[in-house]
Amino acid sequence: MAVMSSPRNLPRPRPPVRQSARRVAGPARPLNVPTDPVPGPIQSAPPTAATRVAPADAIPAGPARAPRRAAGRPLNTATAQPSSIPPSRPGTTPVQAQGWRPGNGAAPTPWASPPTRPAAGPPRRRRRRTGRKVFGTLAILLILALAWPVGLAIWANSKLQHVDALVEGGTDTGRTYLVAGSDKRGSGGVNDATDGARADSLLLVHVALNGQAFLVSLARDTYVEIPGHGGNKINAAYALGGPTLLVDTVQQLTGLHVDHYVEVGFGSVVELVDAVDGVNLCLDQTVSDKDSKLNWEAGCHDVDGTEALAFSRMRKSDPLGDIGRGLRQRQVVAAVVGKAIDPSLLWHPMRQIELVKAGTEALTVDQDASILSLGRLLLDFRAAAGPDGVQGTPTIQTLDYEPGGIGSAVLLAPERSAQDFQEIRDGTWKGNQTGQQ
């Protein structure tokens, strides 16, 4: 019996492939070509069902669209239109954007003018380089500014002359410096018939624990007890036992412990004053002294080293004798110190060298002293000689004391001078310029 085939079992015919209305409305889609460069001429693949299009009469006419050029093939500049060139990637030229690469043949004529060369580095980079140069220059100047004083201090410290001077004794109640003016015969500053050397002037610079600064003059003819030698003038201690015996004698007299000893040769005062370009000194009397060779008209004058030395040594023409000489010596030292630490000296390196050279040749210091110790002494001396400092001489009983065998001497008032030294140690002394009771 024949079996009737049902319409469900029969295969359904496939409808013909037609272009959708959406496809028909637009222009023809270009061929799917590979993106990698293909050497040689391009061969078209046979049409397939996927690429077959509807008959020409079924596709409405539309605007023509240039076909996409296969990668690696030279551009025909005769037919290419600007609208058919794909947008260039950043960093490519218009010719490279069209697909041409080195090795693909002669470079085509570009459709646009070649790009201009980019400008040199941005202004920000130039400003940064300029800033680095300025910073480097400032850094070098800063290093030199720091290295100069350090090097100068090391050099000055190596030129200091040292001597044994410090001994035990006295009361340590702050900082105390003993500054002795030595008149060694034949040293260039003093030439007379006296043999040996004397401490021609003595200055005590003391800063008490309360911060008060004192500048005390001790007359060179002050009568004292010299350890191991009995009563004599204080300047004889230097001749009998050098700086060590002089320091021991001063400590026994004042009760102060001497921390540093500084000796100034009078023969070098000339170089010191000249190194600071002279000083201004004042004296309210006209003087013509044959011993010191000082010829002075009353008033204030700018003087050089030679005249400053005569000014500080003159004694016989001064009504106050050693007391007046002590006042003038403090004035000379204060004037030199004031100019030596003047800030304007920082801008004159050659003058600094001259001052250090003159100072190290003129000064002799104790074994423990250094250039830093001298720097502190200068600051303490300026404080003591300034408006807030206290200056003077211990109270004197008589300027013409004759104990026998040593000539005329200066005798301190026993009780009153002892009180002066106690007040100096305590930082409460009011000072006494002339030492008169």
C-alpha positions as CSV (number, residue, x, y, z in Angstrom):
1,M,0.0,0.0,0.0
2,A,1.4,3.2,-1.0
3,V,2.2,5.6,1.8
4,M,1.0,9.1,1.1
5,S,3.6,11.6,2.0
6,S,2.4,14.3,4.3
7,P,3.2,18.0,3.5
8,R,5.1,18.0,6.9
9,N,7.5,15.4,5.7
10,L,8.3,17.1,2.5
11,P,11.4,19.4,2.5
12,R,10.6,23.0,2.3
13,P,12.1,25.0,-0.6
14,R,14.6,27.7,0.4
15,P,13.6,31.2,-0.5
16,P,16.0,33.0,-2.8
17,V,18.6,35.1,-1.1
18,R,17.6,38.7,-1.4
19,Q,19.1,41.9,-0.3
20,S,17.3,43.4,2.6
21,A,15.6,46.8,2.3
22,R,18.2,48.2,4.7
23,R,21.0,46.9,2.5
24,V,19.4,48.1,-0.7
25,A,19.1,51.6,0.5
26,G,22.8,52.2,1.0
27,P,25.8,52.1,-1.3
28,A,27.5,48.9,-2.2
29,R,29.7,47.5,0.6
30,P,33.3,47.1,-0.5
31,L,35.0,43.8,-0.7
32,N,36.4,42.1,2.4
33,V,40.1,42.4,1.9
34,P,42.9,41.4,4.2
35,T,44.6,44.1,6.3
36,D,48.1,42.7,6.1
37,P,50.3,43.8,3.2
38,V,50.0,41.4,0.3
39,P,52.9,41.5,-2.2
40,G,52.0,41.5,-5.9
41,P,48.7,42.2,-7.6
42,I,45.5,41.7,-5.8
43,Q,43.4,38.6,-6.9
44,S,39.7,38.7,-6.3
45,A,38.1,35.7,-4.7
46,P,35.1,34.0,-6.5
47,P,31.7,35.2,-5.5
48,T,29.9,33.2,-2.9
49,A,26.4,33.2,-1.7
50,A,27.4,35.4,1.2
51,T,28.8,38.0,-1.2
52,R,26.3,37.7,-4.0
53,V,24.2,40.8,-4.4
54,A,20.8,41.4,-6.0
55,P,20.4,42.2,-9.7
56,A,21.3,45.7,-10.7
57,D,17.7,46.5,-11.6
58,A,16.6,45.7,-8.1
59,I,19.1,48.1,-6.4
60,P,18.4,51.8,-6.6
61,A,21.2,54.0,-7.7
62,G,23.2,55.8,-5.0
63,P,26.2,57.9,-4.7
64,A,29.4,56.2,-5.8
65,R,31.9,55.3,-3.1
66,A,35.5,54.7,-3.7
67,P,36.6,51.2,-3.0
68,R,39.0,50.6,-0.1
69,R,42.5,50.1,-1.2
70,A,44.2,46.9,-0.2
71,A,46.9,47.4,2.3
72,G,50.5,47.6,1.0
73,R,49.4,48.8,-2.5
74,P,50.6,52.2,-3.8
75,L,47.9,54.9,-3.9
76,N,46.8,56.1,-7.3
77,T,47.1,59.8,-6.8
78,A,45.4,60.5,-10.1
79,T,42.0,59.2,-8.9
80,A,42.3,59.4,-5.1
81,Q,40.1,61.9,-3.4
82,P,40.8,63.5,-0.1
83,S,37.5,62.1,1.2
84,S,38.8,58.6,0.6
85,I,41.9,58.9,2.7
86,P,41.5,57.4,6.2
87,P,42.3,59.6,9.1
88,S,46.0,59.5,10.1
89,R,47.2,58.1,13.4
90,P,49.2,60.4,15.7
91,G,52.8,60.7,14.6
92,T,52.2,59.7,11.0
93,T,52.5,61.8,7.8
94,P,49.5,62.0,5.3
95,V,51.4,59.7,2.9
96,Q,51.9,57.1,5.6
97,A,48.3,57.4,6.6
98,Q,47.3,56.4,3.0
99,G,49.1,53.1,3.4
100,W,52.5,53.7,1.9
101,R,55.5,52.3,3.8
102,P,59.2,52.3,3.0
103,G,59.9,49.4,0.6
104,N,56.6,49.6,-1.2
105,G,58.0,51.5,-4.1
106,A,58.5,55.1,-4.9
107,A,56.8,57.4,-2.5
108,P,53.7,59.0,-3.9
109,T,53.2,62.7,-4.2
110,P,51.4,63.7,-1.0
111,W,48.0,65.3,-1.3
112,A,49.0,67.9,1.3
113,S,52.1,70.0,2.1
114,P,54.7,68.2,4.3
115,P,54.4,68.9,8.0
116,T,56.7,71.6,9.6
117,R,59.5,70.6,12.0
118,P,58.3,70.8,15.6
119,A,59.7,73.6,17.7
120,A,62.7,73.1,20.0
121,G,62.1,72.1,23.6
122,P,59.2,73.7,25.4
123,P,59.8,77.0,27.4
124,R,59.2,75.2,30.6
125,R,62.3,73.0,30.0
126,R,64.4,76.0,29.2
127,R,63.3,77.7,32.4
128,R,64.0,74.5,34.4
129,R,67.6,74.4,33.0
130,T,68.1,78.1,33.8
131,G,66.8,77.4,37.4
132,R,69.2,74.6,37.8
133,K,72.2,76.8,36.7
134,V,71.2,79.5,39.2
135,F,70.7,77.0,42.0
136,G,74.1,75.4,41.2
137,T,75.8,78.8,41.3
138,L,74.2,79.7,44.6
139,A,75.3,76.3,46.0
140,I,78.9,76.9,45.0
141,L,78.9,80.4,46.5
142,L,77.4,79.1,49.8
143,I,80.1,76.4,50.0
144,L,82.8,79.0,49.5
145,A,81.2,81.3,52.0
146,L,81.3,78.5,54.6
147,A,84.7,77.1,53.6
148,W,86.5,80.5,53.7
149,P,86.0,81.2,57.5
150,V,86.7,77.6,58.4
151,G,89.9,77.5,56.4
152,L,90.9,80.9,57.7
153,A,90.4,79.8,61.3
154,I,92.4,76.6,60.8
155,W,95.2,78.6,59.2
156,A,95.2,81.2,62.0
157,N,95.1,78.5,64.7
158,S,98.2,76.8,63.2
159,K,100.1,80.1,63.4
160,L,99.4,80.8,67.1
161,Q,102.4,81.0,69.5
162,H,101.8,79.1,72.7
163,V,103.5,79.3,76.1
164,D,103.1,77.6,79.5
165,A,101.2,80.1,81.6
166,L,98.2,78.6,83.5
167,V,98.4,77.4,87.1
168,E,95.9,76.1,89.7
169,G,94.4,78.6,92.1
170,G,91.8,81.3,92.4
171,T,88.0,81.0,92.3
172,D,86.3,80.0,89.1
173,T,83.4,82.3,89.0
174,G,83.0,82.8,85.2
175,R,85.5,83.5,82.4
176,T,88.7,85.4,83.2
177,Y,91.4,86.5,80.7
178,L,94.7,88.1,81.7
179,V,96.1,90.3,78.9
180,A,99.7,91.4,79.4
181,G,101.5,94.0,77.4
182,S,105.1,92.9,77.2
183,D,107.9,95.4,76.6
184,K,110.7,93.0,75.7
185,R,113.8,95.1,74.9
186,G,114.9,94.9,71.3
187,S,111.5,93.6,70.1
188,G,111.0,96.6,67.8
189,G,108.8,98.7,70.0
190,V,111.1,99.5,73.0
191,N,114.8,100.2,73.1
192,D,116.3,101.6,76.3
193,A,118.9,100.6,78.9
194,T,116.6,98.3,80.8
195,D,117.5,94.6,80.6
196,G,115.1,91.7,80.3
197,A,111.4,92.2,80.0
198,R,108.5,93.6,82.0
199,A,104.7,93.3,81.9
200,D,104.3,96.9,81.0
201,S,100.5,96.8,81.2
202,L,98.0,94.3,82.7
203,L,94.3,94.0,81.8
204,L,91.8,91.6,83.4
205,V,88.7,90.8,81.3
206,H,86.1,89.0,83.4
207,V,82.6,87.9,82.7
208,A,80.8,86.9,85.9
209,L,78.3,84.2,86.2
210,N,75.4,86.7,86.0
211,G,76.7,87.8,82.6
212,Q,78.2,91.2,83.7
213,A,81.5,92.0,81.9
214,F,84.3,93.8,83.6
215,L,87.5,95.4,82.2
216,V,90.0,96.0,85.1
217,S,93.4,97.7,84.8
218,L,96.2,96.8,87.1
219,A,99.0,99.4,87.3
220,R,102.3,97.9,86.4
221,D,103.9,99.4,89.5
222,T,101.3,97.9,91.9
223,Y,103.0,96.6,95.0
224,V,102.1,92.9,95.6
225,E,103.5,89.8,97.2
226,I,105.1,87.6,94.5
227,P,105.0,83.9,95.4
228,G,108.5,82.8,96.4
229,H,110.0,86.3,96.0
230,G,108.4,88.5,98.6
231,G,107.0,92.1,98.0
232,N,107.7,93.8,94.7
233,K,106.1,95.5,91.8
234,I,103.7,93.3,89.9
235,N,105.5,93.6,86.6
236,A,108.6,92.2,88.2
237,A,106.8,88.8,88.4
238,Y,107.1,88.5,84.6
239,A,110.8,89.2,84.7
240,L,111.4,86.8,87.6
241,G,109.3,83.8,86.5
242,G,107.7,84.5,83.1
243,P,104.0,84.1,82.4
244,T,103.4,81.3,84.9
245,L,104.6,83.4,87.9
246,L,102.7,86.4,86.6
247,V,99.4,84.4,86.4
248,D,100.0,83.0,89.9
249,T,100.6,86.5,91.3
250,V,97.5,87.9,89.7
251,Q,95.3,85.0,91.0
252,Q,96.7,85.5,94.5
253,L,95.9,89.2,94.4
254,T,92.4,89.1,92.9
255,G,91.1,85.7,94.0
256,L,90.1,85.1,90.3
257,H,91.0,81.9,88.4
258,V,92.7,82.9,85.1
259,D,91.3,80.7,82.3
260,H,93.4,82.1,79.5
261,Y,96.6,84.1,79.2
262,V,97.3,86.5,76.2
263,E,100.5,88.3,75.8
264,V,100.8,91.3,73.4
265,G,104.2,92.4,72.4
266,F,104.4,96.2,72.2
267,G,106.7,95.9,69.2
268,S,103.6,94.4,67.3
269,V,101.1,97.1,68.3
270,V,102.2,99.0,65.2
271,E,101.3,96.1,62.9
272,L,98.0,95.4,64.7
273,V,96.8,99.0,64.4
274,D,97.9,99.3,60.8
275,A,96.2,96.0,60.0
276,V,92.8,97.5,60.9
277,D,93.7,100.6,58.9
278,G,94.3,102.9,61.9
279,V,92.2,103.9,64.9
280,N,90.7,107.0,66.4
281,L,92.0,108.1,69.8
282,C,91.1,111.0,72.1
283,L,93.1,112.9,74.8
284,D,92.0,116.2,76.3
285,Q,95.5,117.6,76.7
286,T,98.4,118.7,74.6
287,V,101.4,116.5,75.1
288,S,105.0,116.6,74.0
289,D,106.7,113.6,75.6
290,K,110.4,112.9,74.8
291,D,110.4,109.4,76.3
292,S,107.4,108.0,74.3
293,K,107.9,110.5,71.5
294,L,104.3,111.4,71.6
295,N,103.4,114.8,70.2
296,W,99.7,115.3,70.7
297,E,97.3,118.2,70.3
298,A,94.2,118.1,72.6
299,G,91.3,116.4,70.9
300,C,90.5,113.3,68.9
301,H,92.7,112.1,66.0
302,D,93.0,109.2,63.5
303,V,96.4,107.7,64.1
304,D,98.5,104.9,62.7
305,G,100.3,102.2,64.5
306,T,103.4,104.2,65.4
307,E,101.5,107.0,67.0
308,A,99.1,104.6,68.8
309,L,102.1,102.9,70.4
310,A,103.4,106.2,71.7
311,F,99.9,107.1,72.9
312,S,99.6,103.9,75.0
313,R,103.1,104.1,76.5
314,M,103.3,107.7,77.5
315,R,103.4,108.1,81.3
316,K,105.6,110.9,82.6
317,S,103.6,113.7,80.9
318,D,100.3,112.4,82.3
319,P,99.2,113.9,85.6
320,L,97.7,110.5,86.6
321,G,100.9,108.6,85.8
322,D,100.3,104.9,85.6
323,I,96.5,105.4,86.1
324,G,96.3,107.6,83.1
325,R,98.4,105.3,81.0
326,G,96.0,102.4,81.9
327,L,93.1,104.5,80.7
328,R,94.8,105.1,77.4
329,Q,95.9,101.5,76.9
330,R,92.3,100.4,77.4
331,Q,91.2,103.0,74.8
332,V,93.8,101.6,72.3
333,V,92.8,98.0,72.8
334,A,89.1,98.8,72.6
335,A,89.6,100.7,69.3
336,V,91.6,97.8,67.8
337,V,89.1,95.2,68.9
338,G,86.1,97.3,67.7
339,K,87.6,97.5,64.2
340,A,88.8,93.9,64.2
341,I,85.2,92.6,64.6
342,D,83.6,95.1,62.4
343,P,81.1,93.3,60.1
344,S,82.3,95.2,57.1
345,L,85.6,93.3,57.4
346,L,83.8,90.2,56.1
347,W,83.8,91.7,52.6
348,H,87.6,92.3,52.6
349,P,89.3,88.9,52.5
350,M,92.8,90.4,52.1
351,R,92.4,92.6,55.1
352,Q,91.3,89.5,57.1
353,I,94.5,87.8,56.1
354,E,96.6,90.8,57.1
355,L,94.8,91.0,60.4
356,V,95.2,87.3,61.2
357,K,98.9,87.5,60.2
358,A,99.6,90.6,62.4
359,G,97.6,89.2,65.3
360,T,99.2,85.8,65.4
361,E,102.6,87.4,65.2
362,A,101.8,89.9,68.0
363,L,100.1,87.4,70.4
364,T,101.4,84.7,72.6
365,V,98.7,82.5,74.3
366,D,98.5,79.7,76.8
367,Q,98.7,76.1,75.8
368,D,94.9,75.6,76.0
369,A,94.0,78.6,74.0
370,S,92.8,78.5,70.4
371,I,91.6,80.9,67.7
372,L,88.1,80.3,69.1
373,S,89.3,81.3,72.6
374,L,90.6,84.5,71.1
375,G,87.3,85.1,69.3
376,R,85.4,84.8,72.5
377,L,87.9,87.2,74.2
378,L,87.3,89.8,71.5
379,L,83.5,89.5,72.1
380,D,83.9,89.7,75.9
381,F,86.3,92.6,75.6
382,R,83.8,94.5,73.4
383,A,81.0,93.8,76.0
384,A,83.2,95.1,78.8
385,A,84.3,98.2,76.9
386,G,80.7,98.9,75.7
387,P,78.0,100.9,77.4
388,D,76.8,98.0,79.5
389,G,80.3,97.0,80.6
390,V,82.1,98.1,83.8
391,Q,85.7,99.5,83.6
392,G,88.1,100.7,86.3
393,T,91.0,100.2,88.6
394,P,91.0,98.7,92.1
395,T,90.9,101.4,94.8
396,I,94.4,102.9,95.4
397,Q,95.7,104.2,98.7
398,T,98.8,106.0,97.3
399,L,100.7,106.4,94.0
400,D,104.0,107.1,95.8
401,Y,104.6,104.1,98.0
402,E,108.3,103.5,98.8
403,P,108.9,100.3,100.7
404,G,112.7,100.4,99.9
405,G,114.8,98.8,97.3
406,I,112.3,99.0,94.5
407,G,111.7,102.7,94.1
408,S,108.2,104.3,94.0
409,A,105.2,101.9,93.8
410,V,101.4,102.0,93.7
411,L,99.8,100.8,96.9
412,L,96.3,99.5,96.8
413,A,93.9,100.2,99.7
414,P,93.9,96.9,101.5
415,E,90.3,96.6,102.6
416,R,88.7,98.6,99.9
417,S,90.6,96.8,97.0
418,A,89.7,93.4,98.6
419,Q,86.1,94.4,98.5
420,D,86.5,95.5,94.8
421,F,87.8,92.1,93.8
422,Q,85.0,90.3,95.7
423,E,82.4,92.4,93.9
424,I,84.0,91.6,90.6
425,R,83.7,87.9,91.3
426,D,80.1,88.4,92.3
427,G,79.3,90.5,89.2
428,T,78.2,93.6,91.3
429,W,81.2,95.9,91.0
430,K,80.3,99.5,89.9
431,G,83.8,100.4,88.6
432,N,86.3,103.1,89.4
433,Q,88.0,104.8,86.5
434,T,90.9,106.4,88.4
435,G,91.0,104.1,91.4
436,Q,90.9,107.1,93.8
437,Q,89.1,106.5,97.1
